[in-house]
Amino acid sequence: MILPYPPGVPLLMPGEMITEQSRAVLDFLLMLCSIGRHYPGFETDIHGAKRDEDGNYRVRVLKAQ
């Protein structure tokens, strides 16, 4: 489950596919990450994603073949 806090509302659930139709969700998550990088103190905690040493979030996914 991918849950940005705040607001604390799940955006992606296990088994859900990311498609071109769900691109707005991905763009929203990327925007949250960008805000945190550019404005210290306004970072968002994204539950379900791991933050690397550079401050970038990573999520393991399965790629459809």
C-alpha positions as CSV (number, residue, x, y, z in Angstrom):
1,M,0.0,0.0,0.0
2,I,1.3,3.5,-0.9
3,L,0.0,6.1,1.5
4,P,1.3,9.7,1.6
5,Y,1.0,11.4,5.0
6,P,-0.4,13.9,5.1
7,P,-3.3,13.5,4.0
8,G,-3.1,9.8,5.0
9,V,-5.3,8.4,2.3
10,P,-4.1,5.2,0.5
11,L,-3.4,5.9,-3.2
12,L,-2.3,2.5,-4.3
13,M,-3.2,-0.9,-2.9
14,P,-1.4,-4.2,-3.2
15,G,-2.1,-5.9,-6.6
16,E,-3.3,-2.6,-8.2
17,M,-1.8,-2.0,-11.6
18,I,-0.2,1.3,-12.6
19,T,-1.4,2.2,-16.1
20,E,-1.6,5.2,-18.3
21,Q,-5.1,5.8,-16.9
22,S,-3.7,6.0,-13.4
23,R,-0.9,8.4,-14.4
24,A,-2.4,11.2,-12.3
25,V,-1.7,9.2,-9.1
26,L,2.0,8.7,-10.1
27,D,2.3,12.4,-11.0
28,F,0.8,13.3,-7.6
29,L,3.4,11.2,-5.8
30,L,6.2,12.7,-7.9
31,M,5.0,16.2,-7.0
32,L,5.0,15.3,-3.3
33,C,8.6,14.2,-3.6
34,S,9.6,17.3,-5.5
35,I,8.1,19.6,-2.9
36,G,10.0,17.8,-0.2
37,R,13.3,18.3,-2.1
38,H,12.8,21.9,-2.9
39,Y,11.2,23.1,0.4
40,P,12.8,21.6,3.5
41,G,10.4,21.1,6.3
42,F,7.5,20.3,4.0
43,E,8.5,16.7,3.2
44,T,5.8,14.1,2.9
45,D,6.2,10.7,4.5
46,I,5.1,8.1,2.0
47,H,4.2,4.9,3.8
48,G,5.0,1.8,1.7
49,A,8.0,3.4,-0.1
50,K,11.6,3.2,1.1
51,R,13.7,6.4,1.1
52,D,17.3,5.9,-0.2
53,E,20.4,7.7,1.0
54,D,19.7,10.5,-1.6
55,G,16.2,11.2,-0.2
56,N,14.5,9.6,-3.2
57,Y,11.6,7.2,-2.6
58,R,11.7,3.7,-4.1
59,V,8.9,1.1,-4.5
60,R,9.4,-2.5,-5.6
61,V,7.0,-3.5,-8.3
62,L,6.3,-6.4,-10.6
63,K,6.4,-5.6,-14.3
64,A,3.7,-7.2,-16.5
65,Q,5.0,-9.1,-19.5
